[in-house]
Amino acid sequence: MIIYILKSASCLALLLFFYHLVLEKEKMHNFNRFYLLGSVLFSFLAPLTTFTTYIKQEIIATRDVTIVPNYINNSVLITKESTIDYYQILIGIYCLISALFLLRFSYNLFKIIKKININEKIKQDHATLILVTDKILPHTFWSYIFINKAAYENGEIEEELFTHELTHVTQKHTFDVLIIELLQAVFWINPLYIFLKKAVQLNHEFLADENVINQHKNTFQYQYLLLNKAAWNNEYYLASNLNYSLTKKRLKMMTTQSSRSIILLKKLAVIPLLTGFVFLFAERVEAQEKEEIIETIVEDVPFKDKSEENLYKEYYYKNLTTQRKGKDGKYIIKKYQELNTEEKGRLIPPPPLKLEKKIPTKKQFEDLKDNTKYAVWIDGKVVKNEVLNKYKNSDFARYSNSFVHKNARSKRFPQKNQASLETKEYFKAQNTKRVKDFEIYKEIHKKLGEAEWQKLPNGEKIKIIENPKIETVEENYSKHSGEKVNTGFKDINGINHYFVTVGNKTKYYNKEGKQTNEKGASISNRKASSSNIIPGNHVTKIYFDGKIFCKFNDNIPSKRVNKNYIDATIHSSKSSKQSISPIQLQLEDVKKLYERVNSPLNVYNRKNNYYEEDRQEKPHFVRSSRERQEELKGKFSKLGTLYFKLSKEDKKKVTRPILPHAPYLKLKKNNKVFYKLKNELTEEDKLLIPPPPPAPNASNEEILKAKKAYSDWKKRTSNGNAPPPPSIVNKK
């Protein structure tokens, strides 16, 4: 909501700037009137525009498994402490102030209506004259013109003044003023509405002045008349006043001559301006297309025959991590494979492999259109509630809704409920995908059960298997999705290209491993990723007549690969048939493989990738629970230890671990920690930033200087428990 308000305010500010810079100087006051009112509406709608971009995200379906023999059974659930919701308090204060302004608006409106009711009325032309005893200049509210009774009866009201006020009446200028006043009462925090109101009222005077001059044809006499009335101070709230903003700008506008061609050009300039602002302030949504890669990585796991039900439960919870607090106050973190029978029994049973249809009722579907109560996802992508107007409840095959507790809500999704809808096509595809993935998982499990243990030089035992062959994957894919995978080579403009056809979609690749169109023209400057060539497979090389035809970008090493990395190279021949050659590994190969995968550099990269995936999960660290913050800080600490153990050459190949709270800065005052972005820091906040520690090769004098700076910071911030700087080391 805050981001939306800031975007709307920025849009309105730029529109007003354009008005004062370009439009206000020309005699096109009717156009300007609608431009100013339209600016308000446009500033509300532009940030609501949504542009969707589709990105691909690759996910690892399985992780390495390590069984810990000792279990700690005495554990209790972690409870979250309740916190004060300051956001709701600020909303309440804002609404209270808005209510006061609306009350003031209503009171002034009541005073004008009362004045209309108690004074004498006279019908004249399209207006009603209200004769009051106050010594005032004529002023207008809606179709009522307030004038001094004595001046009217003595005939002292000039004809030009009547014409001026009648213009306000016939053109309904009061409507504009009331709209701006209401907006100003609701959005009182935005000062732009003050400038907008002044611009609107001044434009009203331009319109009235122009009408007077066109009718009476005596500009200088009218200007002299206004100057004589300028000393009257009778600016009435909500009314159009004769002498409003009688400045040099208003007098000069009466004699300004505008070119029709310039006016037309300036009007046309508004079109690209509004188009540009739509693209500038629109919300951009990323929809992710997920592709899963299966890796078989197992260490010290006892394999035995299991029923398919237990195997499916293990498959469903393969990435589950539980966290409990023991009696000693320490956290116990376990993966699913580390849970004992009792702990596994506490878990909620997994949903069926093939989900059943659950169509929302008409009432449920209509309720979802309320964006104050529901955040809505369609086919895994968040959408505006208004999008539901394009659908019927029968268009969806599955519906689910979950209640969101206060401490789990975010600024982007403050609603109490989060609902997910799946269209019929998406529902069918997801069911098919789940069945296919489980079939692959069962095949991997079967191979692991049949494989023999092999002993590494350090005494450890591992099992090595080959990835599922492409024939198996192709068969499952055809069985469950109804689409076949066809591959081969095609001559395009005299040059061979490798092609992959899935269903009715075909992709082409040249000798450089880059994707091309059907005419052979490159559509990407980068090599294709190995996991995107054939669904469910990792393809690094393509062979033609026994020679390497092309290579693809190997994106597996950056993923979660442990001791048993298997390079599933695909061999292709003229007959377009694929097969995966059996893996021939001797103990010497295993030893080299083990040393390569577990080198300090590879271990650090692997751990850093795990850490970055966890760190970038939403919500951000600073808005996460205390338990998640402690978990991330622990991972960062261990990662830092691995980084400093790397050699100088290896450090040049990697990036330092990123702080879990980045890009926020961690500040501390009175031993209380809080976080702020760099651009949000006040001068007072900058004093809370701790001084940097001395360099590792610092002299004794530099260390003393750092120690004094630290001591000053400690007194300044009242932080008594912060870690001291390094002690002085005698150096020769």
Secondary structure, 3 states (H helix, E strand, C coil): CHHHHHHHHHHHHHHHHHHHHHHCCCCCHHHHHHHHHHHHHHHHHHHHCEEEEEEEEEEECCCCECCCCCCCCCEECCCCCCCCCHHHHHHHHHHHHHHHHHHHHHHHHHHHHHHHHHCEEEEECCEEEEEECCCCCCEEECCEEEEEHHHHHCCCCCHHHHHHHHHHHHCCHHHHHHHHHHHHHHCCCCCHHHHHHHHHHHHHHHHHHHHHHHHHCCHHHHHHHHHHHCCCCCCCCCCEECCCCCCHHHHHHHCCCCCHHHHHHHHHHHHHHHHHHHHHHCEEEEEEEEEEECCCCECCCCCCCCCHHHHHHHHHCCCCEEEEEECCCCEEEEEHHHCCHHHHHCCCCCCCCCCCCECCCHHHHHHCCCCCCEEEEECCEEECHHHHHHCCHHHEEEEEEEECCHHHCCCCCCCCEEEEEEEHHHHHHHHHHHHHHHHHHHHHHHHHHHCCCEECCCCCEECCCCCCCHHHHHHHHHHHHCCCEEEEEEEECCEEEEEEEECCEEEEECCCCEEECCCCCEEEEEECEHHHCCCCCCCCEEEECCEEEEECECCCCCCCCCCCCCCCCCEECCCCCEECCCCCCCHHHHHHHHHHHCCHHHHHHHHHHHHHHHHCCCCCHHHCCHHHHHHHHHHHHHHHHHHHCCCHHHHHHCCCCCCCCCCCEEEEECCEEEEECHHHCCHHHHCCCCCCCCCCCCCHHHHHHHHHHHHHHHHHHCCCCCCCCCCCCCCC
